[in-house]
Amino acid sequence: MLHRYTQGTLIAANARLGRQLRREYAAERRRQGAQVWESPDVIPRNAWIERAWLECVYRDPVSTPLLLGPWQEQALWEQAIAESDADNVLLDLPATASEAARAWDLVHSWEARIDPAEFAGLRDPEAYLEWMRRVETRLRDQGWITASELPRALAEKLAAGTLALPQAVAHTGFDELTPADRRLFDACGAAESAAPASTGSRASRAAFDSAPDELMRAAAWARRKLEAAPSARLGVVVRGLAAQSATVERIFDDILHPGLDFARAGNRRAFHVSAGVLSNDVPMISAALLALRLHSGMSLAEAGMLLRSPFLRLGRSAGAKLDGELRRQGVEQVSLGLDIVRRAFPGMAKATDELRARMHPGEWSSVFSKLLTQAGWPGDRPLSSVEYQTLEHWKELLSDLASLDLVLPRITYEQALSRLRRIARERRFAPDFTAHDASHYDAAPIQIMDMPDAAGSRFDALWIAGLNANAWPEAPRPNPFLPASLQRAAGLPHGSPERELAYARRVTARLLASEVTCSFARYSGEEPLRVSPLIETLPEIPDAPPPPETVPRRIFGAGAPLEDQPRGPAPALPAGVPQRGG
C-alpha cells in the first residue's frame, strides 16, 4: 500500500498504525535487496495537523494564532467557569472544565450548529454557552487557538492559498472521519488508501467464568500461537484496557515469561501493552509527589511509604527508623514543621523556608525540581533503563506545569502542586523495556491494545476480550453540556443508542474480517453477563485449553485447598508465652 505514496504523505489513524506501515515498507525494501532507502512520510493524524500548523506559523508568524496545549486549554475553561455565577454550585471545578473542553471538541470536530434557542431553559447547557463565549472572547483577544479548531482553520488557509502542501496526501485506517477532518482532507485532495483485502473471516467466540480467567486464556492462546509460529504477528484487544492495564501486564507476564524476574531489568518481552500506567502510579514519580507534600504535610501512612521507598538519599534503613520514631511519638501529620523531619531533610527544609507565597507555574516547576534534588530524589544508586525513562517523563510533567505561565497568574505552592498531581493522574507512562531498540513497541510479536488503537492494524491472528452485552456496543454517554437534540442531529459520539450501535457494528465488521477469537466473561463479581449481540451468531468454540503451569502459579498455588485444612477450633496458646506479630 505504501509504494504509491513514497513521494507524498500518508496520514495514519493512529501512531501504532503509522509505525506498522513504516516497518512493513522497510521489510518490503529489504526483500527487494535494498540496503538504503528513503523513509516514507507516514504520520499520525494529530502529528500531521500540528506539523501543518507549524508551517502556517513559519509562513506567517504575525497573524497565525498561537496553539494552546491541552493543560493550557483546561486552565482556560477553569477560569471561564470560576468567573461565572454557575461556579457557586459546582462540586468539582477540574472535572467540570474537562467535560466542558470535551463539549468544545465535539462541537468543532463534528461542526455542530450552535443555536442559543436550543440551549434555552436547560441549566447545564445554558451555563456552558456562557462559558464558551468567555473562552471564545479570551482566545480571540489573546490570539490563541485550540487543537479542536485546527482542522477548520487549516482548511480555510488551504482554500485561501495561504498554505500549500508540498506533496500528495492520502489517509488510511480511520473507522470514521469527523466532518471537520473530512473537510480538511477534501481541501488537501487526500484520497483514502484502503487496506489490503482480507483473505477471509475465521471468527469464533468463547465464554469464561471471570475476566481474569478470560485474560489468562487469551495469554495462553497467544503463547501457543507464538510457539507454533515464532514470526507470527498477534493482536489482543482488551475492552477498557486503560483501567486494567496492570492486571493485563501481570497475567501476560505470568503466562509468557514464567520466570521470577519481576524486576524485568531490560529483558526483551514477547508482548507490549499500549495503554501504559498513570504517571502518578509509577513508584518513582509517586515518591516525588509525596516528597513535595512534605512542605504542607501528609498522613503518617503516606509518610511511611515515602520514607521506606528506595528513591531517597536517606536510605531505607534510616527511613524505616524515622518512620518508627514518628509512630512511637504518635504523630498524625508529617511535615517539615517537625524537628525530627527537618533534621532528616535539612536542605529541603531550609529551601522551603525561603519560598515566596506566590509564583508563576514555571517558577514552581523549577522550585519543585530543586527541592527534590535537596531531598535526595531519586536516590544515589545508578538508575535502571526504566528508571531513567521515568526521570525523563517526570521532566515532561514539569514542563507541562511550566506551560501554564501563558494562561495562569501567580499561584501558591499548594495550587501548583495540585495541578502537577492532576497532570500526573491523567498522563500515562509506557516504558520501553529495550531502550536500544526504539521499535520494540511494535516489534514485540504480541500487541495488546484497546479498540481505538486497533484501527487499521493487521495481524495474523486476533483475540478480542471483554465483548459482553454491557460493554459492546457501549452505552450512550451524552455530554451534559450539549442539548440532547443537538447531539442526535449532529451524530455526536456517545450521543444516542442508534449512533453507538452503528459505530460498534462498523468496527466489529472490520475486526472480524480475519482469524479472530471473541470472548467475554460470564460474570462480573456475582453479576451475570450476556454475550454481546454483535458476536452471538459466531460459532462457539469449546473451552480453551487451560493456561500452562508457570513458576509463580506453582508457588502461589502450592498450599492445600481450604477444604483440606484442619477443621474445628485452633489449639490454645500456652500460658505466659509472648506472641509476636499481629
Solvent accessible surface area in square Angstrom, and as a share of the most:
residue,aa,sasa,rsa
1,M,45,0.20
2,L,8,0.04
3,H,117,0.52
4,R,145,0.53
5,Y,32,0.12
6,T,38,0.22
7,Q,145,0.65
8,G,2,0.02
9,T,4,0.03
10,L,1,0.01
11,I,0,0.00
12,A,0,0.00
13,A,26,0.20
14,N,25,0.13
15,A,46,0.35
16,R,14,0.05
17,L,2,0.01
18,G,0,0.00
19,R,80,0.29
20,Q,5,0.02
21,L,3,0.01
22,R,81,0.30
23,R,64,0.23
24,E,65,0.29
25,Y,14,0.05
26,A,18,0.14
27,A,31,0.24
28,E,56,0.25
29,R,65,0.24
30,R,139,0.51
31,R,182,0.67
32,Q,118,0.53
33,G,57,0.55
34,A,23,0.18
35,Q,170,0.76
36,V,133,0.77
37,W,65,0.23
38,E,139,0.62
39,S,83,0.53
40,P,10,0.07
41,D,36,0.19
42,V,7,0.04
43,I,21,0.11
44,P,29,0.18
45,R,55,0.20
46,N,92,0.47
47,A,43,0.34
48,W,8,0.03
49,I,5,0.03
50,E,87,0.39
51,R,100,0.37
52,A,8,0.06
53,W,6,0.02
54,L,119,0.59
55,E,59,0.27
56,C,4,0.02
57,V,54,0.31
58,Y,177,0.67
59,R,122,0.45
60,D,60,0.31
61,P,89,0.56
62,V,143,0.82
63,S,73,0.47
64,T,13,0.08
65,P,41,0.26
66,L,92,0.46
67,L,51,0.25
68,L,5,0.03
69,G,26,0.25
70,P,105,0.66
71,W,36,0.13
72,Q,20,0.09
73,E,18,0.08
74,Q,17,0.08
75,A,0,0.00
76,L,3,0.02
77,W,0,0.00
78,E,7,0.03
79,Q,37,0.17
80,A,4,0.03
81,I,0,0.00
82,A,51,0.39
83,E,111,0.50
84,S,7,0.04
85,D,119,0.62
86,A,22,0.17
87,D,47,0.24
88,N,129,0.66
89,V,104,0.60
90,L,50,0.25
91,L,184,0.92
92,D,73,0.38
93,L,51,0.25
94,P,42,0.27
95,A,54,0.42
96,T,18,0.10
97,A,0,0.00
98,S,22,0.14
99,E,42,0.19
100,A,0,0.00
101,A,20,0.15
102,R,128,0.47
103,A,0,0.00
104,W,1,0.00
105,D,60,0.31
106,L,28,0.14
107,V,11,0.06
108,H,43,0.19
109,S,17,0.11
110,W,34,0.12
111,E,56,0.25
112,A,12,0.09
113,R,179,0.65
114,I,51,0.26
115,D,44,0.23
116,P,69,0.44
117,A,77,0.60
118,E,54,0.24
119,F,1,0.00
120,A,63,0.49
121,G,70,0.68
122,L,78,0.39
123,R,187,0.68
124,D,58,0.30
125,P,12,0.08
126,E,80,0.36
127,A,17,0.13
128,Y,0,0.00
129,L,12,0.06
130,E,64,0.29
131,W,3,0.01
132,M,12,0.05
133,R,122,0.45
134,R,89,0.32
135,V,1,0.00
136,E,65,0.29
137,T,58,0.34
138,R,75,0.27
139,L,9,0.05
140,R,168,0.61
141,D,103,0.53
142,Q,95,0.42
143,G,36,0.35
144,W,21,0.07
145,I,14,0.07
146,T,0,0.00
147,A,58,0.45
148,S,15,0.10
149,E,36,0.16
150,L,2,0.01
151,P,4,0.02
152,R,112,0.41
153,A,18,0.14
154,L,1,0.01
155,A,7,0.05
156,E,98,0.44
157,K,42,0.18
158,L,30,0.15
159,A,91,0.71
160,A,76,0.59
161,G,59,0.57
162,T,80,0.47
163,L,5,0.02
164,A,58,0.45
165,L,49,0.24
166,P,125,0.78
167,Q,73,0.32
168,A,73,0.57
169,V,11,0.07
170,A,0,0.00
171,H,13,0.06
172,T,4,0.02
173,G,18,0.17
174,F,44,0.18
175,D,29,0.15
176,E,54,0.24
177,L,22,0.11
178,T,29,0.17
179,P,48,0.30
180,A,1,0.01
181,D,8,0.04
182,R,125,0.46
183,R,112,0.41
184,L,1,0.00
185,F,3,0.01
186,D,100,0.52
187,A,48,0.38
188,C,27,0.16
189,G,59,0.57
190,A,12,0.10
191,A,60,0.47
192,E,118,0.53
193,S,2,0.01
194,A,74,0.57
195,A,53,0.41
196,P,79,0.49
197,A,99,0.76
198,S,58,0.37
199,T,135,0.79
200,G,33,0.31
201,S,70,0.45
202,R,137,0.50
203,A,15,0.12
204,S,19,0.13
205,R,40,0.14
206,A,2,0.02
207,A,7,0.06
208,F,6,0.02
209,D,85,0.44
210,S,40,0.26
211,A,45,0.35
212,P,67,0.42
213,D,29,0.15
214,E,6,0.03
215,L,6,0.03
216,M,43,0.19
217,R,40,0.15
218,A,0,0.00
219,A,0,0.00
220,A,0,0.00
221,W,24,0.08
222,A,0,0.00
223,R,62,0.22
224,R,89,0.32
225,K,62,0.26
226,L,27,0.14
227,E,112,0.50
228,A,90,0.70
229,A,44,0.34
230,P,106,0.66
231,S,104,0.67
232,A,12,0.09
233,R,51,0.19
234,L,1,0.01
235,G,0,0.00
236,V,0,0.00
237,V,0,0.00
238,V,3,0.01
239,R,36,0.13
240,G,36,0.34
241,L,1,0.00
242,A,45,0.35
243,A,102,0.79
244,Q,57,0.25
245,S,7,0.05
246,A,69,0.53
247,T,46,0.27
248,V,0,0.00
249,E,33,0.15
250,R,148,0.54
251,I,5,0.03
252,F,0,0.00
253,D,19,0.10
254,D,27,0.14
255,I,1,0.00
256,L,24,0.12
257,H,62,0.28
258,P,41,0.26
259,G,46,0.44
260,L,92,0.46
261,D,71,0.37
262,F,131,0.55
263,A,85,0.66
264,R,59,0.22
265,A,83,0.64
266,G,30,0.29
267,N,83,0.43
268,R,117,0.43
269,R,16,0.06
270,A,19,0.15
271,F,1,0.00
272,H,18,0.08
273,V,10,0.06
274,S,31,0.20
275,A,18,0.14
276,G,9,0.09
277,V,45,0.26
278,L,54,0.27
279,S,0,0.00
280,N,39,0.20
281,D,92,0.48
282,V,14,0.08
283,P,93,0.59
284,M,4,0.02
285,I,0,0.00
286,S,37,0.24
287,A,5,0.04
288,A,0,0.00
289,L,13,0.07
290,L,19,0.09
291,A,1,0.00
292,L,0,0.00
293,R,41,0.15
294,L,2,0.01
295,H,62,0.28
296,S,59,0.38
297,G,8,0.07
298,M,1,0.00
299,S,44,0.29
300,L,30,0.15
301,A,67,0.52
302,E,43,0.19
303,A,1,0.00
304,G,4,0.04
305,M,125,0.56
306,L,0,0.00
307,L,5,0.03
308,R,119,0.44
309,S,16,0.10
310,P,42,0.27
311,F,16,0.07
312,L,9,0.04
313,R,127,0.47
314,L,48,0.24
315,G,31,0.30
316,R,149,0.54
317,S,79,0.51
318,A,43,0.33
319,G,0,0.00
320,A,32,0.24
321,K,148,0.63
322,L,17,0.08
323,D,0,0.00
324,G,18,0.17
325,E,55,0.25
326,L,0,0.00
327,R,121,0.44
328,R,179,0.65
329,Q,103,0.46
330,G,52,0.50
331,V,23,0.13
332,E,145,0.65
333,Q,106,0.47
334,V,2,0.01
335,S,22,0.14
336,L,7,0.03
337,G,65,0.63
338,L,55,0.27
339,D,99,0.51
340,I,29,0.15
341,V,2,0.01
342,R,79,0.29
343,R,171,0.63
344,A,29,0.22
345,F,5,0.02
346,P,90,0.56
347,G,32,0.31
348,M,0,0.00
349,A,2,0.02
350,K,134,0.57
351,A,22,0.17
352,T,11,0.06
353,D,93,0.48
354,E,123,0.55
355,L,45,0.22
356,R,134,0.49
357,A,85,0.66
358,R,122,0.44
359,M,10,0.04
360,H,57,0.26
361,P,0,0.00
362,G,18,0.17
363,E,63,0.28
364,W,1,0.00
365,S,11,0.07
366,S,52,0.34
367,V,24,0.14
368,F,0,0.00
369,S,50,0.32
370,K,129,0.55
371,L,2,0.01
372,L,3,0.01
373,T,82,0.48
374,Q,81,0.36
375,A,5,0.04
376,G,1,0.01
377,W,20,0.07
378,P,24,0.15
379,G,18,0.18
380,D,104,0.54
381,R,96,0.35
382,P,123,0.77
383,L,54,0.27
384,S,55,0.36
385,S,51,0.33
386,V,36,0.21
387,E,29,0.13
388,Y,122,0.46
389,Q,38,0.17
390,T,3,0.02
391,L,33,0.17
392,E,63,0.28
393,H,14,0.06
394,W,6,0.02
395,K,104,0.44
396,E,80,0.36
397,L,0,0.00
398,L,13,0.07
399,S,67,0.44
400,D,27,0.14
401,L,0,0.00
402,A,34,0.26
403,S,44,0.28
404,L,2,0.01
405,D,65,0.34
406,L,72,0.36
407,V,5,0.03
408,L,16,0.08
409,P,87,0.55
410,R,131,0.48
411,I,13,0.07
412,T,33,0.19
413,Y,8,0.03
414,E,88,0.39
415,Q,82,0.36
416,A,0,0.00
417,L,9,0.04
418,S,51,0.33
419,R,35,0.13
420,L,0,0.00
421,R,81,0.30
422,R,31,0.11
423,I,3,0.01
424,A,0,0.00
425,R,109,0.40
426,E,105,0.47
427,R,68,0.25
428,R,85,0.31
429,F,15,0.06
430,A,35,0.27
431,P,25,0.16
432,D,13,0.07
433,F,22,0.09
434,T,2,0.01
435,A,62,0.48
436,H,158,0.71
437,D,34,0.18
438,A,86,0.67
439,S,61,0.39
440,H,4,0.02
441,Y,51,0.19
442,D,5,0.02
443,A,32,0.25
444,A,0,0.00
445,P,31,0.19
446,I,0,0.00
447,Q,1,0.00
448,I,0,0.00
449,M,0,0.00
450,D,29,0.15
451,M,10,0.05
452,P,89,0.56
453,D,47,0.24
454,A,2,0.02
455,A,7,0.06
456,G,11,0.10
457,S,15,0.10
458,R,71,0.26
459,F,32,0.13
460,D,83,0.43
461,A,3,0.03
462,L,9,0.04
463,W,3,0.01
464,I,3,0.02
465,A,2,0.02
466,G,17,0.16
467,L,2,0.01
468,N,20,0.10
469,A,20,0.15
470,N,96,0.49
471,A,28,0.22
472,W,6,0.02
473,P,27,0.17
474,E,48,0.21
475,A,64,0.50
476,P,49,0.31
477,R,143,0.52
478,P,67,0.42
479,N,10,0.05
480,P,70,0.44
481,F,15,0.06
482,L,5,0.03
483,P,4,0.02
484,A,51,0.40
485,S,49,0.31
486,L,6,0.03
487,Q,2,0.01
488,R,145,0.53
489,A,94,0.73
490,A,31,0.24
491,G,26,0.25
492,L,0,0.00
493,P,29,0.18
494,H,52,0.23
495,G,9,0.08
496,S,12,0.08
497,P,83,0.52
498,E,121,0.54
499,R,36,0.13
500,E,8,0.03
501,L,58,0.29
502,A,52,0.40
503,Y,56,0.21
504,A,1,0.01
505,R,141,0.51
506,R,102,0.37
507,V,1,0.01
508,T,11,0.06
509,A,68,0.52
510,R,74,0.27
511,L,10,0.05
512,L,27,0.13
513,A,39,0.31
514,S,33,0.21
515,E,48,0.21
516,V,2,0.01
517,T,15,0.09
518,C,0,0.00
519,S,0,0.00
520,F,14,0.06
521,A,6,0.05
522,R,85,0.31
523,Y,104,0.40
524,S,62,0.40
525,G,75,0.72
526,E,169,0.76
527,E,89,0.40
528,P,95,0.60
529,L,25,0.12
530,R,173,0.63
531,V,22,0.13
532,S,0,0.00
533,P,67,0.42
534,L,34,0.17
535,I,0,0.00
536,E,84,0.38
537,T,124,0.72
538,L,27,0.14
539,P,89,0.56
540,E,95,0.43
541,I,60,0.30
542,P,115,0.72
543,D,111,0.58
544,A,12,0.09
545,P,72,0.46
546,P,99,0.63
547,P,20,0.12
548,P,40,0.25
549,E,106,0.47
550,T,1,0.01
551,V,46,0.26
552,P,12,0.08
553,R,81,0.29
554,R,124,0.45
555,I,88,0.45
556,F,162,0.68
557,G,56,0.54
558,A,80,0.62
559,G,62,0.60
560,A,59,0.46
561,P,71,0.45
562,L,158,0.78
563,E,116,0.52
564,D,93,0.48
565,Q,79,0.35
566,P,128,0.81
567,R,200,0.73
568,G,63,0.61
569,P,136,0.85
570,A,89,0.69
571,P,123,0.77
572,A,99,0.77
573,L,126,0.63
574,P,84,0.53
575,A,105,0.81
576,G,83,0.80
577,V,79,0.45
578,P,121,0.76
579,Q,102,0.45
580,R,236,0.86
581,G,80,0.77
582,G,132,1.27
